[in-house]
Amino acid sequence: MHAKNMPMNQVKRNEGVYQQGKFNVVGYTCTEKDYLAVDHDGEVPKPGDSLVFSNVGAYTIVLTHLL
């Protein structure tokens, strides 16, 4: 988990109104620290939308569960 949420852009692939709210963005490893954003305040993504994190390098497995 990071002290700050990384800036992200939402690529919308759905029509209609988007709800405003807070949401978390989690990684694919399902470990307790694999969060990309916590309590992000903005338009809640819909299925099929993409979230783009620029200038952050490669995203890989969080190894804290192996330590």
N, C-alpha and C positions, 0 to 999 in steps of 0.2 A: 504494500500500500504506500502511496506517496503522500507527502505532507500537503501537496496541492494537486488539484485536478489539472491534467494536461489540457490545453486548448484543443477543441475538436469541432469539426464541421459535420453537419448532418446532410446526407444526400437523400432527398425524399423521392421515393418511388411510388407513392400512393397519392391519391387525390383526397379532397375533403379537408375538414377542419382538424387540426392537431391540437390536442389538449396540452395545456401548460402544467408542469408539475416537476417534482424531484424524482430522480431515478439513479440507480447504480449501474455501472458498466463493469461486468465481470469477465475475466479471462476464461479460457477453455479448460484450465487445469482443475478448477473447483477446489483449490486450496484456500485456506482462510485469509491469505494475503494477496490473492490474485484479483485485485481490483484495478481497473483503469481509471475509473471515476467514481466518487462517492457523493451521494446527495447532489448530483448535478441538477441545476435548476434551469429548465428550458422546455422546449417542445418535446413531448414524450415520443420516441420513435415508434413506428408501426412495423409489423413484420415485412421484411423485404427492404427496408431502409438500410443505409450504411452509415457508420460513424467513421470519420477520417481523422486520424491523429497524424499531423505532419511533423517532420524533423525529429523523430524519436528513435530512429534506428530500428533494429529488428526486434520483434516480440518473440520470446521463446518461453520455454517451460520455467515455471517458478520452482526452485529446488528446495524450498524450506522444509517440505515434508520429508526430505531425505537426510537432513542434518541431525 
